[in-house]
Amino acid sequence: MPLSLAHVTVDCHDAAALAGFWSELLALAVDEGASEHFATVGRAAEVSPVLMFIQVPDKNPGKNVIHLDFNAEEWHQYVERAISLGAKRIGDFSEYGGQWTTLADPEGNLFDIGAK
């Protein structure tokens, strides 16, 4: 039986609050039982992988080496939606035949939204 990706885990300071941001951006509910210590998004909707948020005392310093990439035909609308929910625009890029915007979620975790 092959491995399957179960979760994308994000270390954070407030799991429920950060799950709330991602819940709004992805139009998925925060799963039942969320607290400042632990929360998930996507389990109840049977989305795979599930986003998991875990409170940690100290996040790794510097740029995160793994980040989420999203794409959509109307990607600029999603960039603006993310910003309205509390994301920060880091930069706009057009490289390697692609276009995308790098953003940071409310706790500084980087993610990209680009053209499909």
C-alpha positions as CSV (number, residue, x, y, z in Angstrom):
1,M,0.0,0.0,0.0
2,P,1.5,3.4,-1.0
3,L,1.9,6.3,1.3
4,S,-0.8,9.0,1.2
5,L,-0.5,12.6,2.3
6,A,-2.7,13.0,5.4
7,H,-2.0,16.5,6.7
8,V,-0.1,19.7,6.0
9,T,0.9,20.9,9.4
10,V,1.5,24.5,10.4
11,D,3.2,25.5,13.6
12,C,1.6,28.6,15.0
13,H,0.8,30.6,18.1
14,D,-3.0,30.4,18.0
15,A,-4.3,27.3,16.2
16,A,-8.0,28.2,16.2
17,A,-7.4,31.8,14.9
18,L,-5.1,30.7,12.1
19,A,-7.4,27.9,11.2
20,G,-10.1,30.5,10.9
21,F,-8.1,32.5,8.4
22,W,-7.5,29.4,6.2
23,S,-11.1,28.3,6.6
24,E,-12.4,31.6,5.3
25,L,-9.8,31.7,2.4
26,L,-10.6,28.1,1.3
27,A,-14.4,28.2,2.0
28,L,-14.1,25.2,4.3
29,A,-15.3,25.0,7.9
30,V,-12.9,24.8,10.8
31,D,-13.4,21.2,12.1
32,E,-15.1,20.7,15.5
33,G,-13.0,20.8,18.6
34,A,-10.7,23.7,17.6
35,S,-8.8,25.4,20.3
36,E,-5.8,27.7,20.6
37,H,-3.7,24.5,20.9
38,F,-4.9,22.4,18.0
39,A,-7.3,22.9,15.0
40,T,-7.9,21.3,11.6
41,V,-9.6,22.4,8.4
42,G,-10.9,20.0,5.8
43,R,-11.4,16.8,7.9
44,A,-15.2,17.1,8.1
45,A,-15.4,17.9,4.3
46,E,-13.1,14.9,3.6
47,V,-10.6,17.1,1.8
48,S,-7.1,15.7,1.4
49,P,-4.7,16.7,2.7
50,V,-6.2,18.2,5.8
51,L,-4.7,21.4,7.1
52,M,-3.6,20.9,10.7
53,F,-2.6,23.8,13.0
54,I,-0.6,23.1,16.2
55,Q,0.5,25.6,18.8
56,V,4.2,25.6,19.5
57,P,6.3,27.6,21.9
58,D,8.8,28.8,19.2
59,K,8.4,28.7,15.5
60,N,11.4,28.1,13.3
61,P,13.1,31.5,12.6
62,G,13.4,32.8,9.1
63,K,11.6,31.8,5.9
64,N,9.6,28.6,5.9
65,V,11.0,26.1,3.5
66,I,7.7,24.5,2.6
67,H,4.7,26.6,1.6
68,L,1.3,26.1,-0.1
69,D,0.7,27.0,-3.7
70,F,-2.8,27.7,-5.0
71,N,-3.9,28.5,-8.5
72,A,-7.1,29.7,-10.1
73,E,-8.2,31.3,-13.4
74,E,-9.4,34.4,-11.5
75,W,-6.3,34.4,-9.2
76,H,-6.1,38.1,-8.7
77,Q,-9.5,38.0,-7.0
78,Y,-8.2,35.3,-4.6
79,V,-5.2,37.5,-3.8
80,E,-7.4,40.4,-2.9
81,R,-9.7,38.1,-0.8
82,A,-6.7,36.8,1.1
83,I,-5.5,40.3,1.8
84,S,-9.0,41.3,3.0
85,L,-8.9,38.3,5.4
86,G,-5.6,39.5,6.9
87,A,-2.9,38.2,4.6
88,K,0.1,40.5,3.7
89,R,1.3,40.8,0.1
90,I,5.0,39.9,0.0
91,G,5.5,40.3,-3.8
92,D,4.3,39.7,-7.3
93,F,6.2,37.5,-9.6
94,S,6.3,36.5,-13.3
95,E,9.0,33.8,-13.8
96,Y,9.5,30.5,-15.5
97,G,6.3,31.0,-17.6
98,G,4.1,31.5,-14.5
99,Q,2.6,34.4,-12.6
100,W,1.8,34.5,-8.9
101,T,1.7,36.5,-5.8
102,T,3.5,35.5,-2.6
103,L,1.5,36.3,0.6
104,A,2.0,35.8,4.3
105,D,-0.9,34.5,6.5
106,P,-1.7,36.4,9.7
107,E,1.2,34.5,11.5
108,G,3.7,35.1,8.7
109,N,3.5,31.7,7.0
110,L,4.1,32.2,3.2
111,F,1.8,30.9,0.5
112,D,1.4,31.6,-3.2
113,I,-1.7,32.3,-5.4
114,G,-1.1,32.2,-9.1
115,A,-2.5,31.8,-12.6
116,K,-4.0,28.5,-13.6
